[in-house]
Amino acid sequence: MITLRTAPRNPFYLESINQARNCLTHRRGIVETRDCQDGAELKICWLGMDMVVNTTSGDEFLLDLPLKEPVNLEEGGTVGVRFVERTISFGIGQLIEIEPKALAEICSYLTIEAKEFVRLAINFCITKGVQVLDSNIQQGKASNNGIQADAAEPRG
C-alpha cells in the first residue's frame, strides 16, 4: 500500500474556515461557545491578496479589487501581488456575515490549497511510477488537468 501524507501550509486557516462552515451548517450561522477557538469569538483566517503599485518615485499604494478600470502608470512603475493574512471575528451570539469580497478571497484561498494538494498527489503518484490519467480525456492521452507536477519529493 502506498500512502501520501501531506499537510496544508497553514492548517489553522483551513480549520478556522471549517469551524465557520460547521457553525453555518449546524447553528444557522449564530456563533456559540463551541465555535470559538479561544472561547470568546470565532475567527476566520485566510490568505488574501492585495494588488500593489510601486511607482518609479518610490511610492506604493494598493489597488482596490476588483479593478473597475485599467491601471495607467504614466511615469512607469510595477504592479504586483502581495499575499496577506486576513481575519474576521464574530462574538458569541453574533450571526456570521461575510462580505462578498472576503468570501471571494476565502474561495480563492481554498482553490489554491486544493490545487496544491492535487499537484502534490499527482507528483507523489508519478514518483511512485503510477500513470496519471485524466478521466475526461477522450483520446487516451495522459493529463494532469493543467496542474504542473514536478519531480520534487512530496512535502509532509
MIFIMI-512288 format. One record per atom (N, C-alpha, C): x, y, z; residue in three letters; atom name. Coordinates in Angstrom, 1 decimal. Each point is the difference from the previous one (the first is absolute). Layout:
BEGIN
SITE, X, Y, Z, ALA, CA;
...
% end
This chain:
BEGIN
SITE, 0.8, -1.2, 0.0, MET, N;
SITE, -0.8, 1.2, 0.0, MET, CA;
SITE, 0.9, 1.2, 0.0, MET, C;
SITE, -0.4, 1.0, -0.8, ILE, N;
SITE, 0.8, 1.3, -0.1, ILE, CA;
SITE, -0.9, 1.0, 0.7, ILE, C;
SITE, 0.7, 0.8, 0.9, THR, N;
SITE, -0.7, 1.0, 0.8, THR, CA;
SITE, 0.6, 1.4, -0.3, THR, C;
SITE, -0.8, 0.9, -0.3, LEU, N;
SITE, 0.4, 1.4, -0.1, LEU, CA;
SITE, -0.4, 0.8, 1.3, LEU, C;
SITE, 1.0, 0.6, 0.6, ARG, N;
SITE, -0.3, 0.8, 1.2, ARG, CA;
SITE, 0.5, 1.4, -0.3, ARG, C;
SITE, -0.9, 0.9, 0.1, THR, N;
SITE, 0.3, 1.4, -0.2, THR, CA;
SITE, -0.8, 0.9, 0.9, THR, C;
SITE, 0.4, 1.2, 0.2, ALA, N;
SITE, -0.8, 1.0, 0.8, ALA, CA;
SITE, 0.0, 1.3, -0.7, ALA, C;
SITE, -1.1, 0.7, 0.2, PRO, N;
SITE, -0.1, 1.4, -0.6, PRO, CA;
SITE, 1.1, 0.9, 0.6, PRO, C;
SITE, 0.3, 1.0, -0.8, ARG, N;
SITE, 1.0, 1.0, 0.5, ARG, CA;
SITE, -0.4, 0.7, 1.3, ARG, C;
SITE, -1.3, 0.3, 0.1, ASN, N;
SITE, -0.5, 0.7, 1.1, ASN, CA;
SITE, -1.3, -0.8, 0.5, ASN, C;
SITE, 0.2, -1.0, 0.8, PRO, N;
SITE, -1.1, -0.8, 0.4, PRO, CA;
SITE, -1.1, 0.8, 0.8, PRO, C;
SITE, 0.5, 1.0, 0.8, PHE, N;
SITE, -1.0, 0.8, 0.7, PHE, CA;
SITE, -1.0, 0.7, -0.9, PHE, C;
SITE, 0.4, 0.4, -1.1, TYR, N;
SITE, -0.9, 0.7, -1.0, TYR, CA;
SITE, -1.1, -1.0, -0.3, TYR, C;
SITE, 0.3, -1.2, -0.5, LEU, N;
SITE, -1.0, -1.0, -0.4, LEU, CA;
SITE, -0.9, -0.3, 1.2, LEU, C;
SITE, 0.6, -0.2, 1.2, GLU, N;
SITE, -0.8, -0.3, 1.2, GLU, CA;
SITE, -0.9, 1.1, 0.3, GLU, C;
SITE, 0.4, 1.2, -0.1, SER, N;
SITE, -0.9, 1.1, 0.3, SER, CA;
SITE, -1.1, 0.2, -1.0, SER, C;
SITE, 0.3, -0.3, -1.2, ILE, N;
SITE, -1.1, 0.1, -1.1, ILE, CA;
SITE, -1.0, -1.2, 0.3, ILE, C;
SITE, 0.5, -1.2, 0.3, ASN, N;
SITE, -0.8, -1.1, 0.3, ASN, CA;
SITE, -0.9, 0.2, 1.2, ASN, C;
SITE, 0.6, 0.7, 1.0, GLN, N;
SITE, -0.8, 0.3, 1.2, GLN, CA;
SITE, -1.2, 0.9, -0.3, GLN, C;
SITE, 0.3, 1.0, -0.9, ALA, N;
SITE, -1.1, 0.9, -0.4, ALA, CA;
SITE, -1.0, -0.8, -0.8, ALA, C;
SITE, 0.4, -0.9, -0.9, ARG, N;
SITE, -0.9, -0.9, -0.7, ARG, CA;
SITE, -0.9, -0.8, 0.9, ARG, C;
SITE, 0.6, -0.5, 1.0, ASN, N;
SITE, -0.7, -0.8, 1.0, ASN, CA;
SITE, -1.1, 0.9, 0.7, ASN, C;
SITE, 0.4, 1.2, 0.4, CYS, N;
SITE, -1.0, 0.9, 0.6, CYS, CA;
SITE, -1.1, 0.3, -1.0, CYS, C;
SITE, 0.3, 0.3, -1.2, LEU, N;
SITE, -1.0, 0.3, -1.0, LEU, CA;
SITE, -0.9, -1.1, -0.2, LEU, C;
SITE, 0.5, -1.2, 0.0, THR, N;
SITE, -0.8, -1.2, -0.3, THR, CA;
SITE, -0.9, -0.5, 1.1, THR, C;
SITE, 0.6, 0.0, 1.2, HIS, N;
SITE, -0.7, -0.5, 1.2, HIS, CA;
SITE, -0.7, 1.0, 0.9, HIS, C;
SITE, 0.4, 1.2, -0.1, ARG, N;
SITE, -0.6, 1.0, 0.9, ARG, CA;
SITE, -0.5, 1.3, -0.7, ARG, C;
SITE, -0.3, -0.2, -1.3, ARG, N;
SITE, -0.5, 1.0, -0.9, ARG, CA;
SITE, 0.9, 1.3, 0.0, ARG, C;
SITE, 1.3, -0.2, 0.3, GLY, N;
SITE, 0.9, 1.1, 0.0, GLY, CA;
SITE, 0.1, 0.8, 1.3, GLY, C;
SITE, -0.7, -0.4, 1.0, ILE, N;
SITE, 0.0, 0.7, 1.3, ILE, CA;
SITE, 1.1, -0.6, 0.8, ILE, C;
SITE, 1.0, 0.8, 0.4, VAL, N;
SITE, 1.2, -0.5, 0.6, VAL, CA;
SITE, -0.3, -0.4, 1.5, VAL, C;
SITE, 0.4, -1.2, 0.4, GLU, N;
SITE, -0.1, -0.5, 1.3, GLU, CA;
SITE, 1.4, -0.2, 0.6, GLU, C;
SITE, 0.1, -0.3, 1.3, THR, N;
SITE, 1.3, -0.1, 0.6, THR, CA;
SITE, 0.8, -1.1, -0.7, THR, C;
SITE, -0.6, -1.1, -0.4, ARG, N;
SITE, 0.7, -1.1, -0.6, ARG, CA;
SITE, 0.6, 0.3, -1.3, ARG, C;
SITE, -0.4, 1.1, -0.6, ASP, N;
SITE, 0.5, 0.5, -1.3, ASP, CA;
SITE, 1.3, 0.8, 0.1, ASP, C;
SITE, 0.2, 0.4, 1.3, CYS, N;
SITE, 1.1, 1.0, 0.2, CYS, CA;
SITE, 1.3, -0.7, 0.4, CYS, C;
SITE, 1.1, 0.4, -0.7, GLN, N;
SITE, 1.3, -0.6, 0.2, GLN, CA;
SITE, 0.5, 0.3, 1.4, GLN, C;
SITE, -0.3, 1.2, 0.5, ASP, N;
SITE, 0.6, 0.5, 1.2, ASP, CA;
SITE, -1.2, 0.1, 1.1, ASP, C;
SITE, -1.1, -0.5, -0.3, GLY, N;
SITE, -1.2, 0.1, 0.9, GLY, CA;
SITE, -0.7, 1.3, -0.1, GLY, C;
SITE, 0.5, 1.0, -0.7, ALA, N;
SITE, -0.7, 1.3, 0.0, ALA, CA;
SITE, -0.5, 0.4, -1.4, ALA, C;
SITE, 0.7, -0.4, -1.0, GLU, N;
SITE, -0.4, 0.4, -1.4, GLU, CA;
SITE, 0.5, -1.0, -1.0, GLU, C;
SITE, -0.8, -0.1, -1.1, LEU, N;
SITE, 0.4, -0.8, -1.1, LEU, CA;
SITE, 0.8, 0.8, -1.0, LEU, C;
SITE, 1.2, -0.4, -0.3, LYS, N;
SITE, 0.8, 0.7, -0.9, LYS, CA;
SITE, 0.1, -0.8, -1.3, LYS, C;
SITE, -0.2, 0.7, -1.1, ILE, N;
SITE, 0.2, -0.6, -1.3, ILE, CA;
SITE, 1.3, 0.6, -0.6, ILE, C;
SITE, 1.0, -0.8, -0.4, CYS, N;
SITE, 1.2, 0.5, -0.5, CYS, CA;
SITE, 0.3, -0.6, -1.3, CYS, C;
SITE, 0.6, 0.7, -0.9, TRP, N;
SITE, 0.4, -0.4, -1.3, TRP, CA;
SITE, 1.1, 0.9, -0.6, TRP, C;
SITE, 0.6, -0.5, -1.1, LEU, N;
SITE, 0.9, 0.9, -0.7, LEU, CA;
SITE, -0.8, 0.8, -1.1, LEU, C;
SITE, 0.0, 1.3, 0.1, GLY, N;
SITE, -0.6, 0.8, -1.0, GLY, CA;
SITE, 1.1, 0.6, -0.9, GLY, C;
SITE, -0.5, 0.7, -1.0, MET, N;
SITE, 1.0, 0.5, -1.0, MET, CA;
SITE, -0.2, 1.5, -0.1, MET, C;
SITE, 1.1, 0.8, 0.1, ASP, N;
SITE, 0.0, 1.4, -0.2, ASP, CA;
SITE, 0.7, 0.2, -1.3, ASP, C;
SITE, -0.5, 0.9, -0.9, MET, N;
SITE, 0.7, 0.4, -1.2, MET, CA;
SITE, 0.7, 1.3, 0.3, MET, C;
SITE, 1.3, 0.0, -0.1, VAL, N;
SITE, 0.8, 1.1, 0.4, VAL, CA;
SITE, 0.7, 0.7, -1.2, VAL, C;
SITE, 0.0, 1.3, 0.0, VAL, N;
SITE, 0.6, 0.8, -1.1, VAL, CA;
SITE, 1.3, 0.7, 0.6, VAL, C;
SITE, 1.1, -0.2, -0.6, ASN, N;
SITE, 1.2, 0.7, 0.4, ASN, CA;
SITE, 0.4, 0.9, -1.1, ASN, C;
SITE, 0.0, 1.3, 0.3, THR, N;
SITE, 0.3, 1.0, -1.0, THR, CA;
SITE, 1.6, 0.2, -0.1, THR, C;
SITE, 0.4, 0.6, -1.1, THR, N;
SITE, 1.4, 0.2, -0.2, THR, CA;
SITE, 0.6, 1.0, 1.0, THR, C;
SITE, -0.9, 0.8, 0.6, SER, N;
SITE, 0.4, 1.0, 1.0, SER, CA;
SITE, 0.1, -0.6, 1.4, SER, C;
SITE, -0.3, -1.3, 0.1, GLY, N;
SITE, 0.1, -0.7, 1.3, GLY, CA;
SITE, -1.3, -0.1, 0.8, GLY, C;
SITE, -1.1, 0.6, -0.5, ASP, N;
SITE, -1.2, -0.1, 0.7, ASP, CA;
SITE, -0.6, -1.4, -0.2, ASP, C;
SITE, -0.8, -0.4, 1.0, GLU, N;
SITE, -0.7, -1.3, -0.1, GLU, CA;
SITE, -1.5, 0.2, 0.4, GLU, C;
SITE, -0.9, -0.5, -0.8, PHE, N;
SITE, -1.4, 0.0, 0.4, PHE, CA;
SITE, -0.7, -1.2, -0.4, PHE, C;
SITE, -1.1, -0.3, 0.6, LEU, N;
SITE, -0.8, -1.2, -0.3, LEU, CA;
SITE, -1.1, 0.4, -1.0, LEU, C;
SITE, -0.3, -1.0, -0.9, LEU, N;
SITE, -1.1, 0.2, -0.9, LEU, CA;
SITE, -1.2, -0.7, 0.6, LEU, C;
SITE, -1.2, 0.6, -0.1, ASP, N;
SITE, -1.2, -0.6, 0.5, ASP, CA;
SITE, -0.5, -1.1, -1.0, ASP, C;
SITE, -0.1, -1.2, 0.5, LEU, N;
SITE, -0.5, -1.1, -0.9, LEU, CA;
SITE, -1.4, -0.2, 0.3, LEU, C;
SITE, -0.8, -0.4, -1.0, PRO, N;
SITE, 0.4, -0.2, -1.4, PRO, CA;
SITE, 0.2, 1.3, -0.7, PRO, C;
SITE, 1.0, 0.0, -0.9, LEU, N;
SITE, 0.2, 1.2, -0.8, LEU, CA;
SITE, -1.2, 0.5, -0.8, LEU, C;
SITE, -0.3, 1.2, 0.0, LYS, N;
SITE, -1.1, 0.5, -0.7, LYS, CA;
SITE, 0.4, 0.7, -1.3, LYS, C;
SITE, 1.3, 0.3, -0.1, GLU, N;
SITE, 0.5, 0.6, -1.2, GLU, CA;
SITE, 1.5, -0.4, -0.1, GLU, C;
SITE, 0.6, 0.2, -1.2, PRO, N;
SITE, 1.4, -0.3, -0.2, PRO, CA;
SITE, 0.9, 0.8, 0.9, PRO, C;
SITE, 1.2, -0.5, 0.3, VAL, N;
SITE, 1.0, 0.7, 0.8, VAL, CA;
SITE, 0.9, 0.6, -0.9, VAL, C;
SITE, 0.2, 1.4, 0.0, ASN, N;
SITE, 0.9, 0.7, -0.8, ASN, CA;
SITE, 1.1, 0.6, 0.8, ASN, C;
SITE, 1.2, -0.5, -0.2, LEU, N;
SITE, 1.2, 0.5, 0.8, LEU, CA;
SITE, 0.7, 0.9, -1.0, LEU, C;
SITE, -0.4, 1.3, -0.1, GLU, N;
SITE, 0.6, 0.9, -1.0, GLU, CA;
SITE, 1.5, 0.2, 0.2, GLU, C;
SITE, 0.5, 0.0, 1.2, GLU, N;
SITE, 1.4, 0.2, 0.3, GLU, CA;
SITE, 0.7, -1.4, 0.2, GLU, C;
SITE, -0.6, -1.1, -0.3, GLY, N;
SITE, 0.6, -1.3, 0.2, GLY, CA;
SITE, -0.2, -0.5, 1.4, GLY, C;
SITE, 0.4, -1.2, 0.1, GLY, N;
SITE, -0.2, -0.7, 1.3, GLY, CA;
SITE, -0.3, -1.5, -0.2, GLY, C;
SITE, -0.3, -0.6, 1.1, THR, N;
SITE, -0.3, -1.4, -0.1, THR, CA;
SITE, -1.3, -0.3, 0.8, THR, C;
SITE, -0.7, -1.0, -0.4, VAL, N;
SITE, -1.2, -0.5, 0.7, VAL, CA;
SITE, 0.3, -1.4, 0.5, VAL, C;
SITE, -0.2, -0.2, 1.2, GLY, N;
SITE, 0.3, -1.4, 0.6, GLY, CA;
SITE, -1.1, -0.4, 0.9, GLY, C;
SITE, 0.1, -1.3, 0.4, VAL, N;
SITE, -0.9, -0.6, 0.9, VAL, CA;
SITE, 0.7, -0.3, 1.3, VAL, C;
SITE, -0.7, 0.3, 1.1, ARG, N;
SITE, 0.5, -0.3, 1.4, ARG, CA;
SITE, -1.1, -0.9, 0.7, ARG, C;
SITE, 0.4, -1.1, 0.5, PHE, N;
SITE, -0.9, -0.8, 0.8, PHE, CA;
SITE, 0.1, 0.4, 1.4, PHE, C;
SITE, -1.2, 0.3, 0.6, VAL, N;
SITE, 0.0, 0.4, 1.4, VAL, CA;
SITE, -1.1, -0.8, 0.8, VAL, C;
SITE, 0.3, -0.2, 1.3, GLU, N;
SITE, -0.9, -0.7, 0.8, GLU, CA;
SITE, -1.2, 0.9, 0.3, GLU, C;
SITE, -1.2, -0.5, -0.2, ARG, N;
SITE, -1.2, 0.7, 0.4, ARG, CA;
SITE, -0.7, -0.7, 1.1, ARG, C;
SITE, -0.7, 0.7, 0.8, THR, N;
SITE, -0.8, -0.6, 1.1, THR, CA;
SITE, -1.2, 0.8, 0.2, THR, C;
SITE, -1.2, -0.7, 0.2, ILE, N;
SITE, -1.2, 0.6, 0.4, ILE, CA;
SITE, -0.4, -0.8, 1.2, ILE, C;
SITE, -0.6, 0.7, 1.0, SER, N;
SITE, -0.4, -0.6, 1.3, SER, CA;
SITE, -1.5, 0.2, 0.3, SER, C;
SITE, -0.6, -1.0, 0.6, PHE, N;
SITE, -1.4, 0.1, 0.4, PHE, CA;
SITE, -0.1, -0.4, 1.4, PHE, C;
SITE, -0.7, 0.8, 0.9, GLY, N;
SITE, -0.2, -0.4, 1.4, GLY, CA;
SITE, -1.1, -0.9, 0.2, GLY, C;
SITE, -0.1, -0.6, 1.2, ILE, N;
SITE, -1.1, -0.9, 0.3, ILE, CA;
SITE, -1.3, 0.7, -0.2, ILE, C;
SITE, -1.0, -0.7, -0.6, GLY, N;
SITE, -1.3, 0.6, -0.3, GLY, CA;
SITE, -0.1, 0.8, -1.3, GLY, C;
SITE, 1.2, 0.3, -0.6, GLN, N;
SITE, 0.0, 0.7, -1.2, GLN, CA;
SITE, -0.2, -0.9, -1.2, GLN, C;
SITE, -0.7, 0.6, -1.1, LEU, N;
SITE, -0.2, -0.7, -1.2, LEU, CA;
SITE, 1.2, 0.1, -0.9, LEU, C;
SITE, 0.5, -1.1, -0.6, ILE, N;
SITE, 1.1, 0.1, -0.9, ILE, CA;
SITE, -0.5, 0.6, -1.3, ILE, C;
SITE, 0.5, 1.2, -0.3, GLU, N;
SITE, -0.3, 0.6, -1.3, GLU, CA;
SITE, 1.4, 0.4, -0.6, GLU, C;
SITE, 0.2, -0.5, -1.2, ILE, N;
SITE, 1.3, 0.2, -0.7, ILE, CA;
SITE, -0.3, 0.9, -1.3, ILE, C;
SITE, 0.8, 1.1, -0.1, GLU, N;
SITE, -0.2, 0.8, -1.1, GLU, CA;
SITE, 0.4, -0.7, -1.3, GLU, C;
SITE, -0.6, 0.3, -1.2, PRO, N;
SITE, 0.4, -0.7, -1.2, PRO, CA;
SITE, 1.4, 0.0, -0.3, PRO, C;
SITE, 0.8, 1.1, 0.2, LYS, N;
SITE, 1.4, 0.0, -0.4, LYS, CA;
SITE, 0.8, -1.0, 0.9, LYS, C;
SITE, -0.4, 0.0, 1.3, ALA, N;
SITE, 0.7, -1.0, 0.9, ALA, CA;
SITE, -0.4, -1.4, -0.4, ALA, C;
SITE, -1.2, -0.3, -0.3, LEU, N;
SITE, -0.4, -1.3, -0.4, LEU, CA;
SITE, 0.7, -0.4, -1.3, LEU, C;
SITE, 0.1, 0.9, -0.9, ALA, N;
SITE, 0.8, -0.3, -1.3, ALA, CA;
SITE, 1.4, -0.4, 0.3, ALA, C;
SITE, 0.6, 0.7, 1.0, GLU, N;
SITE, 1.4, -0.3, 0.3, GLU, CA;
SITE, 0.1, -1.3, 0.7, GLU, C;
SITE, -0.9, -0.3, 0.9, ILE, N;
SITE, 0.0, -1.3, 0.7, ILE, CA;
SITE, -0.2, -1.1, -1.0, ILE, C;
SITE, -0.9, 0.1, -1.0, CYS, N;
SITE, -0.1, -1.0, -1.0, CYS, CA;
SITE, 1.2, -0.1, -0.8, CYS, C;
SITE, 0.7, 1.1, -0.4, SER, N;
SITE, 1.2, -0.1, -0.7, SER, CA;
SITE, 1.1, -0.7, 0.8, SER, C;
SITE, 0.1, 0.3, 1.2, TYR, N;
SITE, 1.0, -0.6, 0.9, TYR, CA;
SITE, -0.2, -1.5, 0.0, TYR, C;
SITE, -1.3, -0.4, 0.2, LEU, N;
SITE, -0.3, -1.5, 0.0, LEU, CA;
SITE, 0.3, -0.6, -1.3, LEU, C;
SITE, -0.2, 0.7, -1.1, THR, N;
SITE, 0.3, -0.6, -1.3, THR, CA;
SITE, 1.6, -0.2, -0.1, THR, C;
SITE, 0.7, 1.0, 0.4, ILE, N;
SITE, 1.5, -0.1, 0.0, ILE, CA;
SITE, 0.5, -1.2, 0.8, ILE, C;
SITE, -0.6, -0.1, 1.2, GLU, N;
SITE, 0.4, -1.2, 0.9, GLU, CA;
SITE, -0.4, -1.3, -0.7, GLU, C;
SITE, -1.2, -0.1, -0.6, ALA, N;
SITE, -0.4, -1.2, -0.6, ALA, CA;
SITE, 0.9, -0.4, -1.2, ALA, C;
SITE, 0.3, 1.0, -0.8, LYS, N;
SITE, 0.9, -0.2, -1.2, LYS, CA;
SITE, 1.4, -0.4, 0.5, LYS, C;
SITE, 0.5, 0.5, 1.1, GLU, N;
SITE, 1.3, -0.4, 0.5, GLU, CA;
SITE, -0.1, -1.5, 0.5, GLU, C;
SITE, -1.1, -0.3, 0.6, PHE, N;
SITE, -0.1, -1.4, 0.4, PHE, CA;
SITE, 0.0, -1.0, -1.2, PHE, C;
SITE, -0.8, 0.4, -1.0, VAL, N;
SITE, -0.1, -0.8, -1.2, VAL, CA;
SITE, 1.4, -0.1, -0.6, VAL, C;
SITE, 0.7, 1.1, -0.1, ARG, N;
SITE, 1.4, 0.0, -0.6, ARG, CA;
SITE, 0.9, -0.9, 0.8, ARG, C;
SITE, -0.1, 0.0, 1.3, LEU, N;
SITE, 0.8, -0.9, 0.8, LEU, CA;
SITE, -0.4, -1.5, -0.2, LEU, C;
SITE, -1.3, -0.2, -0.1, ALA, N;
SITE, -0.4, -1.4, -0.2, ALA, CA;
SITE, 0.4, -0.5, -1.3, ALA, C;
SITE, -0.1, 0.8, -1.1, ILE, N;
SITE, 0.5, -0.4, -1.3, ILE, CA;
SITE, 1.5, -0.3, 0.0, ILE, C;
SITE, 0.7, 1.0, 0.6, ASN, N;
SITE, 1.5, -0.2, 0.1, ASN, CA;
SITE, 0.3, -1.2, 0.7, ASN, C;
SITE, -0.6, -0.3, 1.1, PHE, N;
SITE, 0.2, -1.2, 0.8, PHE, CA;
SITE, -0.2, -1.3, -0.8, PHE, C;
SITE, -1.1, 0.0, -0.7, CYS, N;
SITE, -0.3, -1.1, -0.9, CYS, CA;
SITE, 1.1, -0.2, -1.1, CYS, C;
SITE, 0.4, 1.1, -0.6, ILE, N;
SITE, 1.0, -0.1, -1.0, ILE, CA;
SITE, 1.3, -0.6, 0.6, ILE, C;
SITE, 0.4, 0.5, 1.1, THR, N;
SITE, 1.2, -0.5, 0.7, THR, CA;
SITE, -0.1, -1.4, 0.3, THR, C;
SITE, -1.2, -0.6, 0.2, LYS, N;
SITE, -0.2, -1.4, 0.4, LYS, CA;
SITE, -0.2, -0.8, -1.3, LYS, C;
SITE, 0.0, 0.6, -1.2, GLY, N;
SITE, -0.1, -0.7, -1.2, GLY, CA;
SITE, -1.5, -0.3, -0.4, GLY, C;
SITE, -0.9, 0.7, 0.6, VAL, N;
SITE, -1.4, -0.1, -0.4, VAL, CA;
SITE, -0.3, 0.9, -1.1, VAL, C;
SITE, -0.6, -0.5, -1.1, GLN, N;
SITE, -0.4, 0.8, -1.1, GLN, CA;
SITE, -1.3, 0.8, 0.4, GLN, C;
SITE, 0.1, 1.3, -0.3, VAL, N;
SITE, -1.1, 0.9, 0.4, VAL, CA;
SITE, -0.8, 0.3, -1.3, VAL, C;
SITE, -1.3, -0.4, 0.0, LEU, N;
SITE, -0.8, 0.3, -1.1, LEU, CA;
SITE, -1.2, 0.9, 0.4, LEU, C;
SITE, -0.4, 0.9, -1.0, ASP, N;
SITE, -1.1, 0.8, 0.2, ASP, CA;
SITE, -1.2, -0.7, -0.5, ASP, C;
SITE, -1.0, -0.3, 0.9, SER, N;
SITE, -1.2, -0.8, -0.4, SER, CA;
SITE, -0.8, 0.7, -1.1, SER, C;
SITE, 0.2, 1.3, -0.2, ASN, N;
SITE, -0.8, 0.8, -1.0, ASN, CA;
SITE, 0.7, 0.0, -1.4, ASN, C;
SITE, 1.2, -0.6, -0.1, ILE, N;
SITE, 0.7, 0.0, -1.3, ILE, CA;
SITE, -0.7, -1.1, -0.8, ILE, C;
SITE, -0.4, 0.4, -1.2, GLN, N;
SITE, -0.6, -0.9, -1.0, GLN, CA;
SITE, 1.0, -0.8, -0.8, GLN, C;
SITE, 1.2, 0.6, -0.2, GLN, N;
SITE, 1.0, -0.6, -0.9, GLN, CA;
SITE, 1.0, -0.9, 0.7, GLN, C;
SITE, -0.2, -0.2, 1.3, GLY, N;
SITE, 0.9, -0.9, 0.8, GLY, CA;
SITE, 1.4, 0.6, 0.3, GLY, C;
SITE, 0.2, 1.3, -0.1, LYS, N;
SITE, 1.3, 0.5, 0.3, LYS, CA;
SITE, 0.0, 0.4, 1.5, LYS, C;
SITE, 1.2, -0.2, 0.6, ALA, N;
SITE, 0.2, 0.3, 1.4, ALA, CA;
SITE, -0.1, 1.5, 0.2, ALA, C;
SITE, -0.6, 0.4, 1.1, SER, N;
SITE, -0.2, 1.4, 0.3, SER, CA;
SITE, 0.0, 0.2, 1.5, SER, C;
SITE, 0.2, 1.3, 0.4, ASN, N;
SITE, -0.1, 0.3, 1.4, ASN, CA;
SITE, -0.9, 1.1, 0.3, ASN, C;
SITE, -1.0, 0.2, -0.9, ASN, N;
SITE, -1.0, 1.1, 0.2, ASN, CA;
SITE, 0.6, 1.4, 0.1, ASN, C;
SITE, 1.1, 0.2, -0.7, GLY, N;
SITE, 0.6, 1.3, 0.0, GLY, CA;
SITE, 0.8, 0.3, 1.2, GLY, C;
SITE, 0.2, -0.9, 0.9, ILE, N;
SITE, 0.8, 0.2, 1.2, ILE, CA;
SITE, 1.4, -0.6, -0.2, ILE, C;
SITE, 1.0, 0.8, 0.2, GLN, N;
SITE, 1.3, -0.4, -0.2, GLN, CA;
SITE, 0.5, -0.9, 1.0, GLN, C;
SITE, 0.6, -1.1, -0.3, ALA, N;
SITE, 0.6, -1.0, 0.9, ALA, CA;
SITE, 1.5, 0.1, -0.3, ALA, C;
SITE, 0.8, 0.1, 1.0, ASP, N;
SITE, 1.5, 0.0, -0.2, ASP, CA;
SITE, 0.5, -1.3, 0.7, ASP, C;
SITE, 1.3, -0.2, -0.1, ALA, N;
SITE, 0.6, -1.1, 0.6, ALA, CA;
SITE, 0.4, 0.1, 1.4, ALA, C;
SITE, -0.3, 1.1, 0.6, ALA, N;
SITE, 0.4, 0.2, 1.4, ALA, CA;
SITE, -0.8, -0.9, 1.0, ALA, C;
SITE, 0.6, -0.3, 1.1, GLU, N;
SITE, -0.6, -0.9, 1.0, GLU, CA;
SITE, -1.2, 0.7, 0.6, GLU, C;
SITE, -1.1, -0.8, 0.2, PRO, N;
SITE, -1.2, 0.6, 0.7, PRO, CA;
SITE, 0.4, 0.5, 1.4, PRO, C;
SITE, -0.7, 1.1, 0.4, ARG, N;
SITE, 0.3, 0.5, 1.3, ARG, CA;
SITE, -0.9, -0.8, 1.0, ARG, C;
SITE, 0.3, 0.2, 1.3, GLY, N;
SITE, -0.8, -0.6, 1.0, GLY, CA;
SITE, 0.5, -1.2, 0.4, GLY, C;
% end
